[in-house]
């Protein structure tokens, strides 16, 4: 997969895919039109046979591309749900920290605010570049240490302490699950199949025999459509990369609505 495409804005990425497919479709048409005409169209039924083959191949390729698109969207949706759960767990953890007596309450709340701002301001931009952020581990370690330093003095503080530790462990698992998905995307071999299938679809259009203006329009329309659909799949692939990605909105909402409240 060409990761550099995720460095471009969405509209530029879409135009790049569309124009790339269009150029391949039209340039190849003018280069190979006469050659295919000499090789293939020596019989009257050749055009009909190519049309039937193109129809059958397009159906199979359409099914493959549809399944790939559904898979990419499902991964995107699952990771979006994961981030939402992480934000909910973070909110619960902050509420638990608010129940501790001073000075532990202030220390834990400060740790959580620092970690949350790091996640939003520094970790997420790194994720969009395909880099797994590591700074959060240090901040989480400090939070664990500060929480472990608290000594319960009564039954109420014991319950609060146990609940906070349980919530913190749960949040840590969700965080690790998110970090594990930073570099997760469709397998490279699947992208090779998608690319080769799209090229073969265009080649089969080149093999048709018809008036040049009709041939150009057909090749251009098919190439543009393939480019747009493949762009859609690529944009949703790697859910944390590029402009079309899962953002920290849910975590930002927790920070603004809970952690900045007086």
C-alpha positions in Angstrom: 0.0 0.0 0.0 1.3 3.5 -0.9 1.1 5.2 2.6 2.1 8.6 1.2 -1.3 9.1 -0.3 -2.7 9.7 3.3 -0.6 12.8 3.5 -2.9 14.6 1.1 -6.3 16.2 1.8 -9.3 14.0 0.9 -10.3 15.9 -2.3 -6.7 15.8 -3.6 -6.5 12.1 -2.9 -9.8 11.5 -4.7 -8.6 13.6 -7.7 -5.3 11.7 -7.8 -7.1 8.3 -7.9 -9.6 9.4 -10.5 -7.0 11.1 -12.8 -4.6 8.1 -12.5 -7.2 5.7 -13.6 -8.5 8.0 -16.3 -5.0 8.5 -17.8 -4.3 4.7 -17.8 -7.7 4.1 -19.4 -7.3 6.6 -22.2 -3.6 6.3 -22.9 -3.8 2.6 -23.1 -6.8 2.8 -25.4 -5.0 4.9 -27.9 -1.9 2.8 -27.6 -3.4 -0.7 -28.0 -6.7 -0.1 -29.8 -5.3 -0.8 -33.3 -3.2 -3.7 -31.9 -6.2 -5.4 -30.3 -8.2 -4.8 -33.5 -5.7 -6.8 -35.5 -5.3 -9.6 -33.0 -8.8 -10.1 -32.0 -11.3 -8.8 -34.4 -10.7 -11.1 -37.3 -14.1 -12.7 -36.7 -17.5 -11.0 -36.5 -18.4 -12.5 -33.2 -15.2 -11.3 -31.5 -16.8 -8.1 -30.2 -19.7 -10.0 -28.8 -17.5 -12.5 -27.0 -15.4 -9.7 -25.5 -18.6 -8.0 -24.3 -19.8 -11.2 -22.6 -16.4 -11.8 -21.0 -16.3 -8.2 -19.8 -19.8 -8.5 -18.3 -18.9 -11.7 -16.4 -15.6 -10.4 -15.2 -17.1 -7.1 -14.1 -19.7 -8.9 -12.0 -17.0 -11.0 -10.3 -14.8 -8.0 -9.7 -17.7 -5.9 -8.4 -18.4 -8.6 -5.8 -14.8 -8.6 -4.8 -14.6 -4.8 -4.6 -17.9 -4.7 -2.7 -16.6 -7.2 -0.1 -13.4 -5.2 0.3 -15.3 -2.0 0.8 -17.6 -3.6 3.4 -14.6 -5.0 5.2 -12.8 -1.6 5.2 -16.0 0.1 6.5 -16.5 -2.5 9.2 -12.9 -2.0 10.5 -13.5 1.8 10.4 -16.8 1.4 12.4 -15.3 -1.0 14.9 -12.4 1.3 15.7 -14.8 4.2 16.0 -16.7 2.2 18.6 -13.5 1.3 20.3 -12.5 5.0 20.7 -16.0 5.8 22.0 -15.7 3.0 24.6 -12.2 4.4 25.6 -13.7 7.9 26.1 -16.5 6.5 28.2 -14.0 4.6 30.4 -11.8 7.7 30.7 -14.9 9.7 31.9 -15.7 7.0 34.4 -12.1 7.0 35.6 -12.1 10.8 36.1 -15.4 10.5 38.1 -13.8 7.9 40.3 -10.8 10.1 40.9 -13.1 12.9 42.0 -14.3 10.7 44.9 -10.8 10.5 46.5 -9.9 12.7 49.4 -7.4 15.5 49.0 -4.6 15.7 48.1 -5.0 12.4 46.1 -8.0 13.8 44.2 -6.1 16.7 42.8 -3.1 14.6 41.9 -5.1 12.0 40.0 -7.2 14.6 38.2 -4.1 16.5 37.2 -2.6 13.2 35.8 -5.8 12.5 33.9 -6.0 16.0 32.4 -2.3 15.8 31.3 -2.7 12.4 29.8 -6.0 13.4 28.0 -4.4 16.6 26.5 -1.4 14.5 25.3 -3.7 12.0 23.7 -5.6 14.7 21.8 -2.8 17.1 20.9 0.2 14.8 20.4 -0.8 11.2 20.1 -3.6 11.6 17.5 -1.5 13.6 15.0 1.1 10.8 15.3 -1.5 8.2 14.7 -2.7 10.0 11.5 0.9 9.6 10.2 0.9 5.9 11.0 3.2 6.2 14.1 2.3 4.5 17.3 2.6 7.1 20.1 4.6 6.0 23.1 4.6 9.1 25.3 1.2 8.1 26.8 2.8 5.0 28.5 4.9 7.3 30.7 1.9 9.3 31.7 -0.2 6.2 32.4 2.7 4.8 34.5 2.6 8.0 36.6 -1.1 7.7 37.0 -0.7 4.1 38.2 2.0 5.1 40.7 0.0 7.9 42.1 -3.1 5.8 42.5 -1.1 2.9 44.1 0.4 5.4 46.6 -3.1 6.0 48.1 -3.7 4.1 51.4 -7.4 3.4 52.2 -8.4 4.3 55.7 -12.0 3.1 55.8 -14.5 0.9 54.0 -15.6 3.7 51.7 -12.1 4.6 50.6 -11.4 0.9 50.0 -14.4 0.6 47.7 -13.4 3.8 45.8 -9.8 2.6 45.5 -10.8 -0.9 44.2 -13.2 0.6 41.7 -10.7 3.1 40.4 -8.0 0.5 40.0 -10.4 -1.8 38.1 -11.5 1.1 35.9 -7.9 2.1 35.2 -7.0 -1.5 34.2 -10.0 -1.5 31.9 -9.0 1.8 30.3 -5.5 0.5 29.8 -6.8 -2.5 27.9 -8.9 -0.2 25.6 -5.9 2.1 25.1 -3.7 -0.8 24.1 -6.4 -2.1 21.7 -6.5 1.4 20.1 -2.7 1.6 19.7 -2.7 -1.9 18.2 -5.0 -0.7 15.4 -2.8 2.3 14.4 -1.0 0.3 11.7 -3.9 -2.1 10.9 -5.4 -2.1 7.4 -6.3 -4.4 4.6 -3.6 -6.9 3.7 -1.2 -5.8 0.9 -2.0 -8.9 -1.2 -5.6 -7.9 -1.2 -4.7 -4.5 -2.6 -2.6 -6.2 -5.3 -5.7 -8.2 -6.3 -7.9 -5.1 -6.4 -5.3 -3.2 -8.5 -4.8 -6.0 -11.0 -8.6 -6.6 -11.2 -9.2 -2.9 -12.0 -6.4 -2.9 -14.7 -7.9 -6.1 -16.3 -11.3 -4.4 -16.4 -9.8 -1.5 -18.3 -7.9 -3.8 -20.6 -11.0 -5.6 -21.6 -12.6 -2.3 -22.5 -9.6 -1.7 -24.8 -10.4 -5.0 -26.5 -13.8 -3.9 -27.7 -14.2 -2.7 -31.3 -16.5 0.4 -31.8 -16.4 4.0 -33.0 -13.6 5.9 -31.5 -15.6 8.6 -29.8 -17.9 5.9 -28.2 -14.8 3.9 -27.2 -13.2 6.9 -25.6 -16.4 7.8 -23.6 -16.8 4.1 -22.4 -13.1 3.8 -21.4 -13.2 7.2 -19.6 -16.4 6.5 -17.7 -15.3 3.0 -16.6 -11.8 4.2 -15.6 -13.2 7.2 -13.6 -15.7 4.9 -11.8 -13.1 2.4 -10.9 -10.8 5.2 -9.6 -13.5 6.7 -7.4 -14.5 3.3 -5.9 -10.9 2.2 -5.2 -10.4 5.7 -3.7 -13.3 5.1 -1.4 -11.9 1.9 -0.1 -8.4 3.4 0.3 -9.8 6.4 2.2 -11.5 4.1 4.8 -8.5 1.7 5.0 -6.2 2.4 8.0 -8.9 4.1 10.1 -6.4 6.3 12.0 -4.5 7.5 8.9 -5.3 10.5 6.7 -8.1 13.0 6.6 -10.9 10.3 6.5 -10.0 8.8 9.9 -11.3 8.2 13.4 -10.7 11.4 15.3 -10.4 12.2 19.1 -13.8 13.9 19.2 -15.2 11.6 21.8 -12.1 12.1 24.1 -12.2 15.8 23.4 -15.9 15.9 24.5 -15.0 14.2 27.8 -12.2 16.7 28.4 -14.4 19.7 27.7 -17.5 18.6 29.4 -16.0 16.9 32.5 -12.3 17.8 33.1 -12.6 21.6 32.6 -15.8 21.9 34.7 -15.3 23.8 37.9 
